[in-house]
Amino acid sequence: MCGQVRRAEPMAKELVRLAIAFSEAFAAEKRRKNLVDFHDLEHFALEILVDAKTKQARAAAEEFRDMYEEIMIDEYQDSNHVQETLLRAISREERGAYNLFMVGDVKQSIYRFRLARPELFMEKYDTYTLEESSTQRIDLHRNFRSRSEVLDLTNDVCYRIMARDLGNVAYDEDAALYAGADYCAPDEAGMFAQEILVADSAEELLEGSGYEDRKLYEAKLVAVRIRKLMTEQKVTDKATGELRAVRYSDIVILLRSLSGYADSFAAVLNEAGIPAHTLSATGYFSAVEVQTRCLRCFGFLTIRDRIFRLRQCLSLRSPGLRTRSWDGFRAHDRSVPFCECVLARCRKLAQSEEPLAEGYEKKTVGVLEAV
């Protein structure tokens, strides 16, 4: 064993060196572009609140301790060690006053790949008391969102697959879910019975379905089931508390991933005459609504008599491009239209030998060349 460790030492050192070099290069590039990611924000906050050498809270953390009477944390099962350190730094725990209130469910912890540490939750779950104390645990057994049929199926599955060595929680009577809301009794037996549709991927089942893609075949099965629900299913109306016929707006399809599924499902549902809407999986600025608004906004760039729109567009959230920056173009002769002043300035810059700054002047040239 020792010999293997010694032989691996040079390779391990090289991996460490490469990791450090990459981290430094990546950080330098982000600084050059004035960018930070979420982990940067966490660690910058950590540097502000906690002394790296002494591990003691800094003055800034003490100010937050004085400021916050209570600190409430949701989805605590997905916290990581950095977040735990940040929260403890601004809490009054070191002063003997426990003002952290945490809500979570370890059964819902799905972000371990993002360094979530559900054991932080379990440590408190195991050590906090059920009796009233400064570190008290309050078990929330009642579920007010679902019918007993849904909860019974959930419990039945979880009893079989969750244990301390699988899921980090012993699913017993204390962990089970119990119905907390009253719903109307069904008009007939089995109206709200749970069911599982199996979209078998066997090639022979795909043949004759009209779909070569398994995802489309699955979506087709869902569409058929929805059409049937619309003819026979009832739901509890939130306003009246009575049963009524189901509407399309009552139905939600949950997918493991939007990418590769959402658009396919929506297309098949729409093809079947079922109105379907999906959130964009490609980001905010890829949404049709956002792109349409941006195009309409920048469409004003070609209209000189709407030059105030030009100023607004060029000043939208752009570093170095602010209204004050553009006012300088008209400082000498306000009788000349603003657009002409900008174009004249661009032509002058283009003929000048002086290097363009990284700020608004360079961006102005690029934008106005497109006009």
DONU-512829 format. One record per residue (C-alpha): residue number from 1; x, z negated, y negated. Coordinates in pm, 1 decimal. Each point is the difference from the previous one (the first is absolute). Layout:
<recs>
{seq = NUM&x = X&z = Z&y = Y}
...
</recs>
This chain:
<recs>
{seq = 1&x = 0.0&z = 0.0&y = 0.0}
{seq = 2&x = 276.9&z = -95.4&y = -244.5}
{seq = 3&x = 181.4&z = 323.4&y = 75.6}
{seq = 4&x = -311.0&z = 203.6&y = -75.1}
{seq = 5&x = -44.6&z = -181.1&y = -329.7}
{seq = 6&x = 361.7&z = 69.2&y = -101.5}
{seq = 7&x = -34.7&z = 369.5&y = 86.8}
{seq = 8&x = -319.8&z = 23.8&y = -202.7}
{seq = 9&x = 151.3&z = -176.5&y = -302.2}
{seq = 10&x = 147.1&z = 312.4&y = -170.7}
{seq = 11&x = -326.8&z = 188.9&y = 39.3}
{seq = 12&x = -200.9&z = -293.1&y = -131.1}
{seq = 13&x = 228.8&z = -30.8&y = -303.7}
{seq = 14&x = -37.8&z = 371.4&y = -70.1}
{seq = 15&x = -378.1&z = -26.2&y = 19.3}
{seq = 16&x = 7.6&z = -291.1&y = -244.8}
{seq = 17&x = 227.4&z = 196.2&y = -233.2}
{seq = 18&x = -229.9&z = 302.7&y = 10.1}
{seq = 19&x = -307.7&z = -216.3&y = -62.6}
{seq = 20&x = 163.2&z = -164.5&y = -302.7}
{seq = 21&x = 122.4&z = 334.4&y = -135.3}
{seq = 22&x = -343.4&z = 155.6&y = 36.9}
{seq = 23&x = -168.8&z = -299.7&y = -162.8}
{seq = 24&x = 235.7&z = 14.6&y = -297.5}
{seq = 25&x = -35.4&z = 377.4&y = -40.5}
{seq = 26&x = -378.4&z = -20.3&y = 31.7}
{seq = 27&x = -18.8&z = -279.8&y = -257.0}
{seq = 28&x = 225.1&z = 194.5&y = -241.2}
{seq = 29&x = -217.7&z = 310.5&y = 28.0}
{seq = 30&x = -315.9&z = -202.4&y = -66.4}
{seq = 31&x = 161.8&z = -155.4&y = -306.2}
{seq = 32&x = 102.5&z = 344.6&y = -122.8}
{seq = 33&x = -360.3&z = 116.9&y = 27.7}
{seq = 34&x = -143.5&z = -327.2&y = -130.1}
{seq = 35&x = -192.3&z = -55.3&y = 323.3}
{seq = 36&x = -80.3&z = -305.9&y = 206.6}
{seq = 37&x = -185.2&z = -32.9&y = 328.5}
{seq = 38&x = -212.7&z = -285.5&y = 125.3}
{seq = 39&x = 289.8&z = -175.3&y = 172.4}
{seq = 40&x = 200.6&z = 18.1&y = -323.1}
{seq = 41&x = -280.4&z = -178.0&y = -182.3}
{seq = 42&x = -0.7&z = -272.9&y = 263.8}
{seq = 43&x = 374.0&z = -57.5&y = -15.7}
{seq = 44&x = 20.6&z = 21.6&y = -379.5}
{seq = 45&x = -270.3&z = -266.9&y = -16.3}
{seq = 46&x = 197.3&z = -204.8&y = 250.8}
{seq = 47&x = 312.8&z = 19.3&y = -218.8}
{seq = 48&x = -201.8&z = -118.6&y = -299.0}
{seq = 49&x = -163.5&z = -291.5&y = 178.2}
{seq = 50&x = 257.5&z = -125.1&y = 252.8}
{seq = 51&x = 374.9&z = -60.0&y = -33.6}
{seq = 52&x = 169.5&z = 203.3&y = 272.4}
{seq = 53&x = 278.8&z = -256.1&y = 53.8}
{seq = 54&x = -179.9&z = -331.5&y = -22.3}
{seq = 55&x = -338.6&z = 128.1&y = 126.1}
{seq = 56&x = -156.2&z = -215.8&y = -269.2}
{seq = 57&x = -278.9&z = 105.0&y = -234.0}
{seq = 58&x = 112.8&z = 130.2&y = -338.0}
{seq = 59&x = -150.0&z = -96.0&y = -334.9}
{seq = 60&x = -235.9&z = 298.7&y = 14.0}
{seq = 61&x = -148.8&z = -128.3&y = 325.8}
{seq = 62&x = -45.5&z = -345.3&y = -153.9}
{seq = 63&x = -198.6&z = 158.1&y = -282.7}
{seq = 64&x = -228.7&z = 169.7&y = 249.1}
{seq = 65&x = -43.6&z = -328.4&y = 184.6}
{seq = 66&x = -123.1&z = -156.4&y = -320.6}
{seq = 67&x = -227.5&z = 296.9&y = -67.8}
{seq = 68&x = -182.1&z = 46.3&y = 332.2}
{seq = 69&x = -235.7&z = -274.1&y = 113.2}
{seq = 70&x = -77.3&z = 185.4&y = 322.2}
{seq = 71&x = 154.6&z = 295.7&y = 181.9}
{seq = 72&x = -236.7&z = 190.8&y = 228.0}
{seq = 73&x = 135.3&z = 244.9&y = 257.8}
{seq = 74&x = -210.0&z = 244.4&y = 198.3}
{seq = 75&x = 105.2&z = 177.3&y = 321.9}
{seq = 76&x = 265.9&z = -264.2&y = 51.8}
{seq = 77&x = 70.2&z = 118.3&y = 355.0}
{seq = 78&x = 175.3&z = 305.6&y = -151.6}
{seq = 79&x = 242.6&z = -195.7&y = -220.8}
{seq = 80&x = 375.2&z = 31.8&y = 48.6}
{seq = 81&x = 284.6&z = -241.9&y = -65.8}
{seq = 82&x = 72.5&z = 135.7&y = -349.5}
{seq = 83&x = -361.9&z = -43.2&y = -104.3}
{seq = 84&x = -8.9&z = -344.9&y = 155.7}
{seq = 85&x = 305.8&z = -100.0&y = -203.0}
{seq = 86&x = -154.3&z = 137.1&y = -320.9}
{seq = 87&x = -325.0&z = -187.5&y = 53.6}
{seq = 88&x = 171.3&z = -326.3&y = 83.4}
{seq = 89&x = 225.4&z = 37.3&y = -302.9}
{seq = 90&x = -295.2&z = -2.3&y = -239.8}
{seq = 91&x = -206.1&z = -255.6&y = 193.3}
{seq = 92&x = 19.9&z = -373.2&y = -59.2}
{seq = 93&x = 95.1&z = -74.3&y = 358.2}
{seq = 94&x = 341.4&z = -142.0&y = -97.4}
{seq = 95&x = -178.7&z = -233.8&y = -238.5}
{seq = 96&x = -211.3&z = -134.6&y = 282.4}
{seq = 97&x = -314.8&z = 182.6&y = -116.0}
{seq = 98&x = -126.7&z = 262.1&y = 243.6}
{seq = 99&x = -185.1&z = 259.7&y = -207.6}
{seq = 100&x = 27.5&z = 298.9&y = 235.5}
{seq = 101&x = -327.9&z = 123.3&y = 147.8}
{seq = 102&x = 50.6&z = 262.0&y = 270.6}
{seq = 103&x = -259.2&z = 210.5&y = 182.3}
{seq = 104&x = 85.2&z = 213.6&y = 298.6}
{seq = 105&x = -67.6&z = 98.8&y = 358.1}
{seq = 106&x = 297.6&z = 58.4&y = 228.2}
{seq = 107&x = -217.0&z = 223.9&y = 218.1}
{seq = 108&x = 2.6&z = 247.8&y = -286.7}
{seq = 109&x = 376.5&z = 6.2&y = -44.9}
{seq = 110&x = 97.1&z = 367.9&y = 34.0}
{seq = 111&x = 292.3&z = 32.0&y = -242.5}
{seq = 112&x = 291.9&z = -136.3&y = 196.9}
{seq = 113&x = 166.0&z = 340.7&y = -45.6}
{seq = 114&x = 1.6&z = -82.1&y = -372.9}
{seq = 115&x = 177.5&z = -328.7&y = 75.3}
{seq = 116&x = -316.3&z = -210.1&y = 0.6}
{seq = 117&x = 60.7&z = -330.3&y = 174.8}
{seq = 118&x = -322.2&z = -135.7&y = 156.4}
{seq = 119&x = 200.9&z = -295.7&y = 128.7}
{seq = 120&x = -13.2&z = -136.4&y = -356.7}
{seq = 121&x = -376.0&z = -19.7&y = 40.9}
{seq = 122&x = 20.9&z = -142.3&y = 352.2}
{seq = 123&x = 244.2&z = -273.0&y = -103.3}
{seq = 124&x = -257.5&z = -132.1&y = -246.3}
{seq = 125&x = -287.8&z = 59.9&y = 241.1}
{seq = 126&x = 173.7&z = -219.3&y = 257.4}
{seq = 127&x = 118.1&z = -277.3&y = -232.8}
{seq = 128&x = -276.1&z = -37.1&y = -259.4}
{seq = 129&x = -264.4&z = -261.1&y = 77.7}
{seq = 130&x = -374.3&z = 48.1&y = 44.4}
{seq = 131&x = -55.7&z = -329.8&y = -179.5}
{seq = 132&x = 8.9&z = -16.1&y = -377.4}
{seq = 133&x = 360.4&z = -7.8&y = -120.8}
{seq = 134&x = 240.3&z = 175.6&y = -235.4}
{seq = 135&x = 69.5&z = 252.3&y = 278.2}
{seq = 136&x = -344.0&z = 52.1&y = 146.1}
{seq = 137&x = -117.2&z = 286.9&y = 218.1}
{seq = 138&x = -357.4&z = 123.8&y = -30.6}
{seq = 139&x = -113.3&z = 225.5&y = 283.3}
{seq = 140&x = -248.3&z = 266.8&y = -104.5}
{seq = 141&x = -187.6&z = 84.8&y = 319.3}
{seq = 142&x = -309.1&z = 155.4&y = -150.7}
{seq = 143&x = -18.2&z = 372.9&y = -61.8}
{seq = 144&x = -259.8&z = 108.1&y = -255.8}
{seq = 145&x = 59.2&z = 374.2&y = 19.3}
{seq = 146&x = -95.7&z = 95.9&y = 351.6}
{seq = 147&x = -278.5&z = -36.2&y = 249.4}
{seq = 148&x = 53.7&z = -214.5&y = 306.6}
{seq = 149&x = 20.5&z = 317.6&y = 211.7}
{seq = 150&x = 313.5&z = 108.7&y = -186.7}
{seq = 151&x = 156.0&z = -344.7&y = 19.1}
{seq = 152&x = -77.6&z = -39.6&y = 369.4}
{seq = 153&x = 181.2&z = 324.9&y = 79.1}
{seq = 154&x = 294.5&z = -97.9&y = -221.4}
{seq = 155&x = 31.0&z = -339.8&y = 166.9}
{seq = 156&x = -33.4&z = 150.7&y = 345.1}
{seq = 157&x = 294.5&z = 233.9&y = -65.1}
{seq = 158&x = 219.0&z = -253.2&y = -177.4}
{seq = 159&x = -49.9&z = -268.7&y = 267.4}
{seq = 160&x = 161.9&z = 240.8&y = 244.4}
{seq = 161&x = 289.9&z = 139.1&y = -201.6}
{seq = 162&x = 114.1&z = -273.8&y = -237.8}
{seq = 163&x = 219.8&z = -294.6&y = 94.6}
{seq = 164&x = 292.7&z = -194.3&y = -143.2}
{seq = 165&x = 243.9&z = 242.6&y = 158.1}
{seq = 166&x = -209.0&z = 303.4&y = -105.4}
{seq = 167&x = -134.9&z = 0.4&y = -352.6}
{seq = 168&x = 154.0&z = -338.6&y = -83.9}
{seq = 169&x = -338.3&z = -171.8&y = 21.8}
{seq = 170&x = -190.2&z = -162.2&y = 282.4}
{seq = 171&x = -347.9&z = 151.3&y = -19.3}
{seq = 172&x = -224.7&z = -286.4&y = 97.2}
{seq = 173&x = -317.7&z = -159.6&y = -129.1}
{seq = 174&x = 177.9&z = -108.3&y = -316.4}
{seq = 175&x = 118.4&z = 354.2&y = -73.6}
{seq = 176&x = -319.2&z = 181.1&y = 98.4}
{seq = 177&x = -247.9&z = 142.9&y = -251.0}
{seq = 178&x = -354.7&z = -128.1&y = -35.5}
{seq = 179&x = -290.8&z = 158.2&y = -184.4}
{seq = 180&x = -69.7&z = -167.1&y = -332.0}
{seq = 181&x = -264.9&z = 230.5&y = -145.9}
{seq = 182&x = -360.2&z = 44.7&y = 107.8}
{seq = 183&x = -114.2&z = 354.8&y = 68.1}
{seq = 184&x = -340.5&z = 143.2&y = 85.9}
{seq = 185&x = -75.1&z = 18.3&y = 366.8}
{seq = 186&x = 15.6&z = 355.4&y = 139.3}
{seq = 187&x = -323.3&z = 188.7&y = 50.3}
{seq = 188&x = 103.4&z = 72.1&y = 357.5}
{seq = 189&x = 257.1&z = -130.3&y = 240.6}
{seq = 190&x = 340.9&z = 159.5&y = -24.0}
{seq = 191&x = -49.4&z = 140.7&y = -350.4}
{seq = 192&x = 326.4&z = -157.9&y = -115.2}
{seq = 193&x = 187.2&z = 10.3&y = 328.8}
{seq = 194&x = 366.1&z = 93.8&y = -34.0}
{seq = 195&x = 122.0&z = 317.6&y = 163.5}
{seq = 196&x = 325.4&z = 182.6&y = 56.4}
{seq = 197&x = 20.1&z = 377.4&y = -24.5}
{seq = 198&x = 286.4&z = 140.9&y = 203.2}
{seq = 199&x = 141.2&z = 330.8&y = -121.8}
{seq = 200&x = 183.8&z = 88.1&y = 319.0}
{seq = 201&x = 299.1&z = 221.4&y = -67.7}
{seq = 202&x = -31.8&z = 187.3&y = 327.7}
{seq = 203&x = 37.6&z = 371.6&y = -57.7}
{seq = 204&x = -316.3&z = 85.7&y = 191.7}
{seq = 205&x = -209.1&z = -207.5&y = -240.5}
{seq = 206&x = 147.8&z = 183.1&y = -297.5}
{seq = 207&x = -94.5&z = 332.6&y = 151.7}
{seq = 208&x = -340.2&z = 104.6&y = -123.1}
{seq = 209&x = -2.2&z = -261.9&y = -276.5}
{seq = 210&x = 99.8&z = 259.5&y = -258.3}
{seq = 211&x = 303.6&z = -205.3&y = -101.9}
{seq = 212&x = 358.6&z = 38.5&y = 110.9}
{seq = 213&x = 119.0&z = -305.3&y = -190.7}
{seq = 214&x = -74.5&z = -335.5&y = 163.6}
{seq = 215&x = -56.2&z = -163.0&y = -339.8}
{seq = 216&x = -269.0&z = 257.0&y = -80.6}
{seq = 217&x = -159.8&z = -62.1&y = 337.8}
{seq = 218&x = -8.9&z = -373.0&y = -69.6}
{seq = 219&x = -151.0&z = 65.6&y = -341.9}
{seq = 220&x = -265.2&z = 218.9&y = 164.8}
{seq = 221&x = -101.6&z = -286.9&y = 229.1}
{seq = 222&x = -29.0&z = -229.0&y = -301.9}
{seq = 223&x = -209.9&z = 258.1&y = -185.9}
{seq = 224&x = -239.9&z = 30.5&y = 293.6}
{seq = 225&x = -32.8&z = -379.7&y = 17.0}
{seq = 226&x = -66.4&z = -27.3&y = -373.7}
{seq = 227&x = -272.5&z = 264.5&y = 17.0}
{seq = 228&x = -167.3&z = -199.5&y = 275.5}
{seq = 229&x = 32.7&z = -326.2&y = -194.5}
{seq = 230&x = -178.2&z = 161.1&y = -294.1}
{seq = 231&x = -306.2&z = 52.9&y = 214.3}
{seq = 232&x = -27.3&z = -338.5&y = 168.6}
{seq = 233&x = 227.5&z = -268.3&y = -148.0}
{seq = 234&x = -104.5&z = -272.5&y = -241.4}
{seq = 235&x = 210.6&z = -233.5&y = -214.1}
{seq = 236&x = -64.5&z = -310.9&y = -205.5}
{seq = 237&x = -63.7&z = 81.3&y = -365.1}
{seq = 238&x = 215.8&z = -217.2&y = -227.3}
{seq = 239&x = -265.1&z = -19.3&y = -270.2}
{seq = 240&x = -305.2&z = -84.3&y = 210.8}
{seq = 241&x = 157.2&z = -147.2&y = 312.6}
{seq = 242&x = -234.1&z = 215.1&y = 207.0}
{seq = 243&x = 74.2&z = 277.8&y = 246.1}
{seq = 244&x = -9.7&z = 357.1&y = -130.0}
{seq = 245&x = 105.8&z = 342.3&y = 119.7}
{seq = 246&x = 373.3&z = 64.8&y = -11.7}
{seq = 247&x = 146.4&z = 215.6&y = -277.4}
{seq = 248&x = 320.6&z = 200.9&y = -3.3}
{seq = 249&x = 136.8&z = -241.7&y = -260.4}
{seq = 250&x = -27.4&z = -283.4&y = 255.5}
{seq = 251&x = 251.2&z = 164.9&y = 232.6}
{seq = 252&x = 376.3&z = -43.6&y = -24.1}
{seq = 253&x = 262.0&z = 145.0&y = 232.9}
{seq = 254&x = 322.2&z = -199.6&y = 28.3}
{seq = 255&x = 309.2&z = 191.9&y = 107.1}
{seq = 256&x = 339.7&z = -131.8&y = 97.0}
{seq = 257&x = 157.4&z = 245.0&y = -243.2}
{seq = 258&x = -141.8&z = 225.6&y = -270.9}
{seq = 259&x = 278.5&z = 252.3&y = 42.3}
{seq = 260&x = -92.9&z = 269.4&y = 250.2}
{seq = 261&x = -344.5&z = -144.9&y = 66.9}
{seq = 262&x = -203.2&z = -57.6&y = -315.4}
{seq = 263&x = -19.6&z = 360.5&y = -118.6}
{seq = 264&x = -73.5&z = 124.7&y = 352.1}
{seq = 265&x = -280.3&z = -250.4&y = 48.1}
{seq = 266&x = -150.9&z = 77.2&y = -340.6}
{seq = 267&x = 7.1&z = 375.2&y = 69.8}
{seq = 268&x = -175.4&z = -37.2&y = 336.7}
{seq = 269&x = -259.4&z = -238.6&y = -142.9}
{seq = 270&x = -73.0&z = 230.4&y = -292.2}
{seq = 271&x = -29.2&z = 291.2&y = 239.1}
{seq = 272&x = -264.2&z = -199.4&y = 189.2}
{seq = 273&x = -194.2&z = -56.2&y = -321.9}
{seq = 274&x = 117.0&z = -359.5&y = -41.5}
{seq = 275&x = 122.0&z = -87.9&y = -350.3}
{seq = 276&x = 344.9&z = -152.9&y = 34.0}
{seq = 277&x = 257.3&z = -122.6&y = -250.4}
{seq = 278&x = 355.1&z = -105.2&y = 73.6}
{seq = 279&x = 263.5&z = -169.3&y = -209.3}
{seq = 280&x = 305.8&z = 213.6&y = -65.5}
{seq = 281&x = 290.1&z = -68.3&y = 234.4}
{seq = 282&x = 247.8&z = 187.9&y = -219.8}
{seq = 283&x = -5.7&z = -219.1&y = -306.4}
{seq = 284&x = -176.7&z = -42.0&y = -330.0}
{seq = 285&x = 144.3&z = 303.2&y = -176.1}
{seq = 286&x = -88.5&z = 229.5&y = 291.2}
{seq = 287&x = -370.1&z = -72.8&y = -29.5}
{seq = 288&x = -207.5&z = 296.4&y = -118.3}
{seq = 289&x = -161.9&z = -204.2&y = -276.2}
{seq = 290&x = 333.9&z = -108.3&y = -143.0}
{seq = 291&x = 153.1&z = 346.2&y = 21.7}
{seq = 292&x = -303.7&z = 148.7&y = -173.7}
{seq = 293&x = 26.1&z = -246.5&y = -286.0}
{seq = 294&x = 373.1&z = 61.8&y = -36.7}
{seq = 295&x = -47.9&z = 376.0&y = -6.8}
{seq = 296&x = -272.3&z = -33.5&y = -261.8}
{seq = 297&x = 224.7&z = -227.0&y = -203.0}
{seq = 298&x = 300.2&z = 230.3&y = 8.1}
{seq = 299&x = -222.2&z = 301.4&y = -55.9}
{seq = 300&x = -12.3&z = -111.0&y = -360.8}
{seq = 301&x = 370.9&z = 74.7&y = -32.3}
{seq = 302&x = -75.6&z = 369.0&y = -49.5}
{seq = 303&x = -251.6&z = -60.4&y = -280.4}
{seq = 304&x = 183.1&z = -35.6&y = -328.3}
{seq = 305&x = -302.5&z = -103.6&y = -202.6}
{seq = 306&x = -33.8&z = -303.3&y = 231.1}
{seq = 307&x = 354.8&z = -115.8&y = -64.1}
{seq = 308&x = -97.2&z = -364.2&y = -6.4}
{seq = 309&x = -67.1&z = 44.8&y = 370.9}
{seq = 310&x = 357.0&z = 115.8&y = 38.6}
{seq = 311&x = 122.2&z = -324.3&y = -150.0}
{seq = 312&x = -223.1&z = -200.1&y = 231.1}
{seq = 313&x = 110.4&z = 189.6&y = 310.5}
{seq = 314&x = 369.0&z = -24.1&y = -83.1}
{seq = 315&x = -30.6&z = -369.7&y = -70.4}
{seq = 316&x = -180.2&z = -90.8&y = 323.8}
{seq = 317&x = 204.8&z = -271.5&y = 168.3}
{seq = 318&x = 325.9&z = 187.1&y = -53.6}
{seq = 319&x = 313.0&z = -205.5&y = -75.2}
{seq = 320&x = 142.6&z = 107.4&y = -334.4}
{seq = 321&x = -311.5&z = 195.3&y = -99.3}
{seq = 322&x = -209.3&z = -200.8&y = -240.7}
{seq = 323&x = -209.1&z = 89.1&y = -301.6}
{seq = 324&x = 267.5&z = -136.0&y = -234.7}
{seq = 325&x = 254.2&z = 238.3&y = 155.8}
{seq = 326&x = -212.0&z = 302.3&y = -85.8}
{seq = 327&x = -76.1&z = -103.5&y = -358.2}
{seq = 328&x = 359.1&z = 77.5&y = -97.1}
{seq = 329&x = -60.3&z = 370.3&y = 51.7}
{seq = 330&x = -232.9&z = 10.2&y = -303.2}
{seq = 331&x = 177.4&z = -246.7&y = -219.8}
{seq = 332&x = 135.5&z = 266.5&y = -238.2}
{seq = 333&x = -294.8&z = 237.4&y = -38.3}
{seq = 334&x = -345.6&z = -116.2&y = 100.3}
{seq = 335&x = -159.6&z = 324.6&y = -117.5}
{seq = 336&x = 139.5&z = 177.0&y = 308.4}
{seq = 337&x = -210.8&z = -34.4&y = 316.8}
{seq = 338&x = 140.7&z = -250.0&y = 243.1}
{seq = 339&x = 32.9&z = 258.0&y = 275.9}
{seq = 340&x = 214.4&z = 224.3&y = -218.9}
{seq = 341&x = 224.7&z = -297.1&y = -82.8}
{seq = 342&x = 49.3&z = -75.6&y = 368.8}
{seq = 343&x = 71.3&z = 363.8&y = 84.9}
{seq = 344&x = 247.5&z = 26.6&y = -285.8}
{seq = 345&x = 176.6&z = -314.2&y = 116.1}
{seq = 346&x = 18.5&z = 138.5&y = 354.4}
{seq = 347&x = 148.5&z = 329.1&y = -117.8}
{seq = 348&x = 258.5&z = -189.2&y = -205.8}
{seq = 349&x = 94.3&z = -214.1&y = 297.0}
{seq = 350&x = 26.2&z = 305.5&y = 223.1}
{seq = 351&x = 247.0&z = 163.2&y = -241.6}
{seq = 352&x = 196.4&z = -317.1&y = -59.0}
{seq = 353&x = 316.0&z = -73.5&y = 193.2}
{seq = 354&x = -59.4&z = -372.9&y = -0.5}
{seq = 355&x = -102.3&z = -134.5&y = 345.7}
{seq = 356&x = -365.0&z = -93.9&y = 28.9}
{seq = 357&x = -77.4&z = -364.5&y = 50.2}
{seq = 358&x = -176.2&z = -120.3&y = 309.9}
{seq = 359&x = -287.2&z = -114.9&y = -219.7}
{seq = 360&x = -288.8&z = 166.5&y = -169.9}
{seq = 361&x = 183.6&z = 300.6&y = -146.7}
{seq = 362&x = 103.1&z = 135.4&y = 338.2}
{seq = 363&x = -346.9&z = -55.5&y = 137.0}
{seq = 364&x = -149.7&z = 166.3&y = -305.0}
{seq = 365&x = 197.7&z = 318.0&y = 59.6}
{seq = 366&x = -107.5&z = 17.5&y = 361.8}
{seq = 367&x = -365.8&z = -54.6&y = -80.3}
{seq = 368&x = -11.2&z = 236.9&y = -295.8}
{seq = 369&x = 170.5&z = 275.5&y = 194.6}
{seq = 370&x = -300.4&z = -4.4&y = 228.1}
{seq = 371&x = -245.4&z = 25.1&y = -288.8}
</recs>
